[in-house]
C-alpha cells in the first residue's frame, strides 16, 4: 500500500472524488445510472424510492451529503439516497463486543463504517477481518449520523482483489454524479449515426442537416454523411474501411455504390487514394 500512501492527496479536487486512488463503482449487473434501479430523474428521488436505490459514491460525497432535518433522508446532488456503495482502503479495524468499526479512506476523504455483530451467531466477529488492514474493500450500507459524526452502517462488506474494480467504481460514481447534475446523456450525432438513428429527423438540429436540405438523399446516405462528419477532420479524410466499421451493419448493401452516389452529388471527393474520401460540405 506504499504507493497509495505516497500519492495521497487531501480530498479537495472535485465534488465527486479526488485525484488519488479512485473509489471504484459497481461491478454489479443491471441497474446502471439512469436505469430504474437508480430511482427518479435528475434533481428528484423521492423518499419512497430512495430506500430501493443503490448509489455508488465517494467518501467526499458522503461527507458532503445534505440532510434538511434530522428525520429527513440524506441527499447527494439534490437526490435522496438510500443504500450506498463505495470502495476504499481499510486503514484500521477495531473490534468491539457489538460491532466492528472500519476506518476507511479513498483519496477523497476519511470515514468510519460500522458492521453490527449478531451476538448469537457462531464465531461472530471472530478472526474474519484479520489481515484486512491496508487492503481495499467494497462497502454497501446506509449513511447514519450520531452526535454530529457520520458513519456508514454496513449491510455487506467484502475485500476487493481486482484493482480494476477500484478504477471502475470511480468512473461509475462520476457517471451517476453527472447524471444527477447535468441530466441524462444526450447522444452526439456520431453516436446517433453509429446507433442507426437515420434520416433527416435524427439530424434535424445539426448544421449538417441544413447543408444537405437541398439534396435528394436517402436516410442512409444522410447517415453516411453524418458519420463522415463525426470522424476526425484530417487532410486525408476517412478510409472507406473505417467508414464501413462506423456505420450500422446493413445500412447500405454496397458502400462503394453509396460513395459513388455521394460523389455524384458533389458531396464527397477522394484524397490520397481511391480508398480515402472527404466531404465537401462545410459545417
C-alpha positions in Angstrom: 0.0 0.0 0.0 3.0 2.3 0.0 2.3 3.7 -3.5 -1.2 4.5 -2.4 0.0 6.4 0.7 2.8 8.2 -1.1 0.4 9.6 -3.7 -2.2 10.5 -1.2 -3.6 14.0 -1.7 -6.1 15.5 0.7 -9.5 15.5 -0.7 -10.3 18.8 -2.4 -10.3 18.2 -6.2 -13.9 17.7 -7.2 -17.3 17.3 -5.7 -17.4 13.6 -6.6 -13.8 12.4 -6.0 -10.2 13.4 -5.6 -7.2 12.7 -7.8 -5.7 9.9 -5.7 -6.7 6.3 -5.8 -10.3 6.1 -7.1 -13.2 4.6 -5.3 -14.5 2.1 -7.7 -18.0 1.6 -8.6 -20.4 -1.2 -9.1 -19.1 -4.4 -10.7 -22.8 -5.0 -10.5 -25.1 -6.3 -13.2 -28.1 -4.2 -14.2 -29.2 -1.0 -12.5 -26.7 1.4 -14.0 -27.2 5.1 -13.7 -30.3 6.3 -15.3 -31.9 2.8 -15.1 -35.0 2.1 -13.0 -32.7 0.9 -10.2 -31.4 4.4 -9.7 -34.8 5.7 -8.8 -36.0 9.1 -10.1 -34.9 11.7 -12.5 -32.2 14.2 -12.1 -32.9 16.5 -9.2 -35.6 14.2 -7.8 -35.6 10.9 -6.0 -38.5 10.8 -3.6 -38.3 9.4 -0.1 -40.5 6.4 -1.1 -38.0 5.4 -3.8 -34.7 6.3 -2.1 -34.7 3.2 0.1 -34.8 1.0 -3.0 -31.8 2.6 -4.7 -28.2 1.6 -4.6 -25.9 4.5 -5.4 -22.2 4.4 -6.0 -20.4 7.3 -4.2 -17.1 8.5 -2.9 -16.4 9.3 0.7 -16.3 13.0 0.0 -19.8 12.8 -1.4 -20.9 11.0 1.8 -19.3 13.7 4.0 -20.9 16.5 1.9 -24.4 14.9 1.8 -27.1 17.2 2.9 -29.8 16.4 5.5 -32.6 19.1 5.6 -33.7 18.0 9.1 -32.8 15.1 11.4 -35.6 12.9 10.2 -35.0 13.5 6.5 -33.2 11.3 4.1 -29.7 12.4 3.2 -29.3 13.9 -0.2 -26.5 13.9 -2.7 -26.7 16.1 -5.9 -30.2 17.1 -4.7 -31.4 13.5 -4.8 -32.4 11.3 -1.8 -30.1 8.4 -1.2 -31.0 5.0 0.4 -28.4 2.3 0.1 -24.9 3.5 -0.9 -21.8 1.6 -2.0 -18.2 2.7 -2.0 -14.7 1.2 -2.4 -11.9 2.4 -0.1 -8.8 1.3 1.7 -9.2 0.0 5.2 -6.7 1.8 7.5 -7.8 0.3 10.8 -10.1 -2.4 12.1 -11.4 -2.1 15.6 -13.4 -5.0 17.1 -15.9 -4.2 19.9 -18.4 -6.5 21.6 -21.3 -5.2 19.5 -19.7 -4.1 16.2 -16.6 -3.9 14.0 -15.5 -0.4 13.1 -13.5 0.1 9.9 -11.5 3.3 9.4 -11.6 3.8 5.7 -10.2 6.3 3.1 -10.4 6.5 -0.7 -8.3 9.5 -1.6 -11.3 11.8 -1.3 -11.9 11.6 2.5 -11.9 9.6 5.7 -14.9 7.8 7.1 -15.9 5.1 9.6 -18.0 2.1 8.6 -19.6 0.0 11.3 -20.9 -3.6 11.0 -23.1 -4.6 13.9 -22.5 -8.1 15.2 -25.0 -10.8 15.8 -24.2 -11.9 19.3 -26.0 -15.2 18.7 -24.1 -16.1 15.5 -21.4 -18.7 15.8 -18.0 -17.0 15.5 -19.5 -13.5 15.4 -16.6 -11.1 15.0 -14.0 -13.8 15.4 -11.0 -13.6 13.2 -12.9 -12.9 10.0 -11.3 -9.5 9.5 -7.7 -10.3 10.4 -5.3 -9.1 7.7 -7.8 -6.7 6.2 -5.9 -3.6 7.3 -4.3 -1.8 4.3 -6.4 -3.7 1.8 -9.3 -2.4 -0.3 -12.9 -3.3 0.4 -16.3 -2.6 -1.0 -18.9 -1.5 1.5 -22.7 -1.4 1.0 -24.9 0.2 3.6 -26.7 3.3 4.8 -25.4 6.7 5.8 -26.1 7.4 9.5 -25.4 10.4 11.8 -24.9 10.2 15.5 -23.6 13.1 17.7 -22.7 15.2 14.7 -20.5 12.4 13.3 -21.3 10.4 10.3 -20.7 6.8 9.6 -22.0 4.1 7.3 -24.0 1.3 8.8 -22.7 -1.7 6.9 -25.0 -4.3 5.5 -22.3 -6.0 3.4 -18.5 -5.7 3.2 -16.1 -7.8 1.1 -12.5 -7.4 0.1 -11.6 -6.1 -3.3 -8.8 -8.1 -5.0 -9.1 -6.8 -8.5 -7.8 -3.2 -8.8 -9.9 -2.7 -11.9 -12.9 -2.6 -9.6 -11.3 0.3 -7.7 -11.0 2.2 -11.0 -14.4 1.2 -12.2 -16.1 2.5 -9.1 -14.7 6.0 -9.5 -15.9 6.0 -13.1 -19.4 4.8 -12.1 -19.7 7.3 -9.2 -18.6 10.1 -11.6 -21.2 9.0 -14.2 -24.0 8.9 -11.7 -22.9 12.4 -10.4 -23.1 13.8 -13.9 -26.5 12.1 -14.5 -28.0 13.9 -11.5 -26.3 17.2 -12.0 -26.4 17.5 -15.8 -29.2 15.2 -16.8 -29.2 12.0 -18.9 -26.5 11.6 -21.6 -27.6 13.1 -24.9 -26.1 11.2 -27.9 -24.0 13.1 -30.3 -24.5 13.0 -34.0 -21.8 10.4 -34.2 -23.4 8.2 -31.6 -26.8 8.6 -33.3 -25.3 7.6 -36.6 -23.5 4.6 -35.2 -26.6 3.5 -33.4 -28.7 3.6 -36.5 -30.7 6.8 -35.9 -31.3 7.6 -39.5 -32.7 10.2 -41.8 -33.4 13.9 -41.6 -35.2 13.6 -38.3 -32.1 12.3 -36.5 -30.1 15.3 -37.6 -32.8 18.0 -37.7 -30.9 20.2 -35.3 -27.5 19.6 -36.8 -25.8 22.2 -39.1 -25.1 19.3 -41.5 -28.8 18.7 -42.0 -29.3 22.3 -43.1 -26.4 21.9 -45.6 -28.0 18.8 -47.0 -31.5 20.1 -47.2 -31.2 20.9 -50.9 -30.1 17.4 -51.9 -32.4 14.4 -52.6 -30.6 11.9 -50.4 -32.0 8.8 -48.8 -31.9 8.5 -45.0 -29.0 6.0 -45.3 -26.9 8.4 -47.4 -27.6 11.2 -44.9 -26.4 8.9 -42.2 -23.2 8.1 -44.0 -22.6 11.9 -44.3 -23.2 12.3 -40.6 -20.7 9.5 -39.8 -18.1 11.1 -42.1 -18.5 14.5 -40.3 -18.3 12.8 -36.9 -14.9 11.3 -37.8 -11.7 13.3 -37.1 -11.2 16.0 -39.6 -7.9 15.3 -41.4 -6.4 16.2 -44.7 -6.6 12.5 -45.8 -10.3 12.2 -44.9 -11.7 8.9 -43.8 -10.7 5.5 -45.1 -13.6 3.6 -46.6 -12.9 0.6 -44.4 -13.3 2.8 -41.3 -16.4 4.3 -42.6 -17.9 0.8 -43.0 -17.0 -0.1 -39.4 -18.5 3.1 -38.1 -21.8 2.7 -39.9 -24.6 0.3 -38.6 -24.4 -3.1 -40.1 -26.5 -3.4 -43.3 -27.0 0.3 -43.6 -26.5 0.1 -47.3 -26.0 -3.1 -49.5 -22.9 -1.6 -51.1 -20.8 1.1 -49.5 -18.8 1.7 -52.7 -22.0 2.4 -54.6 -23.2 4.7 -51.8 -19.9 6.6 -52.0 -20.3 6.9 -55.8 -23.8 8.4 -55.3 -22.5 11.0 -52.9 -19.6 11.8 -55.1 -22.0 12.2 -58.0 -23.9 14.8 -55.9 -20.6 16.6 -55.3 -20.7 15.9 -51.6 -17.6 13.7 -51.4 -14.2 13.5 -53.2 -11.2 11.2 -53.0 -7.9 12.4 -51.4 -4.7 10.5 -51.2 -6.1 7.4 -53.0 -9.4 5.9 -54.0 -9.9 4.5 -50.5 -10.0 7.8 -48.7 -12.9 10.2 -49.1 -13.6 13.7 -47.7 -16.7 15.8 -47.5 -17.1 19.0 -49.5 -19.7 20.3 -47.0 -18.6 22.9 -44.5 -20.4 22.9 -41.1 
